[in-house]
Amino acid sequence: MKTKIGVLVSGGGTNLQALLDAQAAGGLPSGEIVLVISSRPDAYALTRAELAGVRAAVAVRKGRPQAEFEAELLALLAESGVELVILAGFLSILSADFIRQFPNRIVNIHPSLIPAFCGEGFYGLRVHEAALLRGVKLTGATVHFVNEIPDGGKILLQKAVAVEEGDTPAILQRRVMEQAEWLLLPAAAEMVAKSIAQEKENGYL
């Protein structure tokens, strides 16, 4: 029985697309993406989900209490029977109460080699700006479990990417996506989905 996966997004959804493409190509045999939830109603990720035939929903974060927002997220995830949550460009920090609902069942992708350039305030282009400012020669991406510390959970996979002469934050961001993020996230999704599926088969869940 496949592990049901829910993907939380906030923007364009390039990492979501990598997951959808992997699933279509048979690269996610232990899991099935059953739901995509965006914290923004105008996120292009919702269109990507719809084009792939995956249920798409919106839970607006802006201007709402955290508890109300997370209650809606949990209700949507429960409706679809989601067992594994993947954060793919999701810009809201989840509370410890939410995380406890999915122990070692929430996975995030971060565009650096943790522990470098991570934690609160490090997201999107800010990560790559910091890497270039520091003058590092290698950066990359990390997939990790989510705990109550931003970018602080157990590391699952990492991949290094070279920083090249003349890189801008946008150029570096694209290279990290192509050479690391879009490869790591589907691999990690399959790894965790397979583990959950095995636990179910063995009667542990």
Buried (B, 14 or more C-beta within 10 A) or exposed (E): EBBBBBBBBBBBBBBBBBBBBBBEEEBBEBBBBBBBBBBBEEBBBBEBBEEBEBBBBBBEBEEEEBEEBBEBBBEBBEEBEBBBBBBBBBBBEBEEEBBEBBEBBBBBBBBBBBEBBBEEEBBBEEBBBBBBEEEBEEBBBBBBBBBBEBBBBEBBBBBEBEBEEEBEBEBBBBBBBEBBBBBBBBBBBBBBBBBBBEEBEEEEE
